């Protein structure tokens, strides 16, 4: 059978993990292979092997399947055009990447191979970005002719600086936490060096303000676990403050972007100007809140966020949102709630809860790495719709799937006596 060969399963997973750092065409092809392989393997496990449970024990996979079921049902009441509704369903459907990876990765060794492929891709992006900043020719990166866009001049493959900054900041935390339990070695020092390289890339080269928040949060999250429990509240309060001040007065671009954010926020407070990044977000959040208040129980159905807020915007809707109907509120919780009502909010919070709950019995380094990634996902969801957007959403789903597979499969391989001896945070 196609999906029963371990080398083929692992090849598909490693290609997917690597492709999230490459151009979108490679990622799209890798996702297609993953879903096809996952379908074949699921059919084999259920129908040929007569197994009643094909996923490792946990809460995340059932919650994901429930989310997909709700979005499927909402197709019957959405007022969105069928094409837009189906496109939205595919975008939301990337959550299935997590249970598919848990299905295909049968042991911790395979999960480690997938994580190594993902780390290799992220390191390639980070190193390429630094080489581009140093004006060193990067032969494996195709650059358009003419002057480079100052916002994306150091972005090798991602569609925007936002995707790269978010992924590198989150990856830095994974590098750091997965190496903390290891003895001193050259490889451990290398991963720590790469973690710092990723964070510096985000705060020095990238203009993304969400990336700045994630970089500071990653450093703060790492510092919290390096001190005794009784001092962690001090670290959680003062570390982001001190890091923010240090970056503000030492990195010109960081200072410029923070000042611009304050200016945009002040301008919107004086008048509802939606031409800026922050102004547009605040306007979309206000309209989303109004839409939720009008239909709190059922929502408006999948793919129906843009048509709904356009109706609330009045005659200037096309000027604000454009002519298409495939936008999003740049806030994940609002998107889910507008589409599915209160159930959407419950499902989103339940998804985050399931991720945190599934980390509780994992080995300490894996638990902390996964919790760090969940924290980065939560912060990103405050200002964007990462699980809906391509690339950054694929990154989070793939990385979460790999980390959960590593931890849950590792638990299965260890004797039951180990579960009572977990080191706690």
Secondary structure as UniProt FT lines:
FT   HELIX           2..4
FT   HELIX           6..19
FT   TURN            20..21
FT   HELIX           24..43
FT   HELIX           44..48
FT   HELIX           60..74
FT   TURN            75..77
FT   HELIX           82..92
FT   HELIX           93..95
FT   HELIX           96..104
FT   HELIX           108..133
FT   TURN            134..135
FT   TURN            139..140
FT   TURN            150..154
FT   HELIX           161..178
FT   TURN            179..181
FT   HELIX           186..200
FT   HELIX           201..205
FT   HELIX           209..224
FT   TURN            225..226
FT   HELIX           229..231
FT   HELIX           232..250
FT   HELIX           252..270
FT   HELIX           277..294
FT   TURN            296..298
FT   TURN            302..303
FT   HELIX           305..313
FT   HELIX           314..316
FT   HELIX           317..321
FT   HELIX           332..340
FT   HELIX           342..358
FT   TURN            359..361
FT   HELIX           364..383
FT   TURN            386..388
FT   TURN            390..391
FT   HELIX           392..413
FT   HELIX           416..421
//
